[in-house]
Amino acid sequence: MTQNTVAAPDAPLNTAQLDREETISRDELEALQLSRLQHTVAYAYDRVPLYKRKFDDAGVHPSDLRELSDLGKFPYTTKEDLRQEYPFGMFAVPQDEVARIHASSGTTGRPTVVGYTKNDLANWATLVAARSALPASGRA
């Protein structure tokens, strides 16, 4: 009979099973977060009319995001935004690139819709598989 073992909480972390992002310094992590956030904000501004309108109305542009704390200057997406742009106004890719759609039932108003590309689904599957391979403690 095989027994499962879990590393003690004070056991050294096996970093060989972690992605690079999980082992970098705080400064490197914040630089990576800023770079990815800048890309995402610019992508949304260029491809989703609602974001262009909301950013312009708030007097901000993607180039104003120079450090993580600048994110507070940008308007947030609300459930009402999702409802107003129903069904596909929030998509940042052409509809023929959307592989899966999840939608709410709309019991409290207009339904909300979220679309996923094949790449989104592959990224999610990789993330879930990688995390499922680690014990609950995150230590192997």
Buried (B, 14 or more C-beta within 10 A) or exposed (E): EEEEEEBEEEEEBEEEEBEEEEEEEEEEEEEEEBEEBBEEBBBBBEEBEBBBEBBEEEEBBBEEBEEEEBEEEBBEBEEEBBBEBBBEEBBBBEEEBBEEEEEBEEEEEBBBBBBBBEEBEEEEEEEEEEEEEEEEEBBB
